[in-house]
Amino acid sequence: MKNNLRQNIFFFLCLLLILGVMLMDLARILPSMAMIGIVLLGISYFIRKNPYPIQKNKLPYLALSCTFIILLPSYFYSDNQTYLFEKWQVAIPYLVLPLAFMVIPQMPKRRYYQLYQFYFGLVLLTALSAFIYYLFNQQLVNQLYLSSKVMPTFWISHHPTLSIMAAFAMFIAYWLYQSGYYYRFIFERYIFLAGGVFLFIFIHVFSVRSGLLALYVLIFYELARMAIQQKRIKAAILTALSMFIVGSTTLLISPTFSNRVANTSQDLQSYRNNESANHKSLASRMISYKNAIRINKESSFLFGCGLGDISDLNLIIFKAEYPDITKPIIPHNQFLFYFAAIGFTGALVFTFLFFFPVLADKNFRNVILVVHYLVLLVAFQFEAPMETQLGVAYSLVFILIPLHQDIKI
């Protein structure tokens, strides 16, 4: 009975963590509370007198924990210790949460499905609320897309993260429908189907570059899996045609997408002509990429400038060479951020450790884990998710849950 209670607590804490990720802007303490609870629960399992078997393969969990450890040497060559400690504080869940999941026994299969269903429902609700607002304020929202902005969302302000969340949730909906799962009533499967189709359309209307790219990467992955692994070539072709028709139709009739294309073209032209990049998201990103490479070149190729100093050095370049940009940004590419901060060596070790879980123990057959890693790989090209509380919480929770579930097909 005691073990059942702890399993129920673990399930509740996972629900709270997912909810906290979605409500980060409104209740920043929620994911922290959930993580602390999971760590304490992990400690209770670790010190028990009659231990249950921990996860069979500990290496993926240990690899994730080591992604935090590689940030520690920056202490010895970072001048800005305050910023360094802030970065450590943001990243510390990667040290402790994998260790907790490693010693907590698996839950029943249906519990994992319920976690995915809960996540899908939250993202669907978020997308629906944003889409309804758009329907009643089309002229206003369409204009926003000409100035590097997007339609308002009510509880997730960071639109690139929401866009990749929506892409992942769309695949979750498809996966739940295909699995035949439902919580209580069989018609729930058709909610997954309808919700997945809506999210597919929403991602096109939302028109955030990272979300669109993530969406089509996932579609390509699933089509390849259908054709090669499952030998369902006809089904793959029909699915591809259906996706192409719905997707292209949505893009052609969507003012937000056409305005996004116009804005992107303007951003690129401004960057090529060395015009002001102020309030131009794509041009600012490309400048941040150049800054990261320059910082590495002017400090240490192998070890970088130090995690504590990257923000200061980046800001110096922005102020000296781009004084018109009112909101300087850190390098918006996770690999380039680490290339500048902890050097080629640190970035290479991070890449190996971070992606090790999906390569170890035939986890490439763990579909949800692979899909989440594909989404993160896309996100890493446009953002530095590991430098924000939201990015850390979102990336980690959906690595650990499917890794803990360990379902391979």
Secondary structure, DSSP 8 states (H G I E B T S, - for coil): -HHHHHHHHHHHHHHHHHHHHHTTTT-THHHHHHHHHHHHHHHHHHT-SS-----S--HHHHHHHHHHHTTGGGGGT-S-HHHHHHHHHHHTHHHHHHHHHHHS----HHHHHHHHHHHHHHHHHHHHHHHHHHHHSHHHHHHHGGGT-----SS---HHHHHHHHHHHHHHHHHHHHHT--SS-TTHHHHHHHHHHHHHHHHHHHT-HHHHHHHHHHHHHHHHIIIIIS--HHHHHHHHHHHHHHHHHHHHH-HHHHHHHHHHHHHHHHHHTT---TT-HHHHHHHHHHHHHHHHHHS-TTT-S-TTTHHHHHHHHHHHH-TT-SS----SSHHHHHHHHTHHHHHHHHHHHHHHHHHGGGGGG-HHHHHHHHHHHHHHHH--GGGSHHHHHHHHHHHHHHHHH----
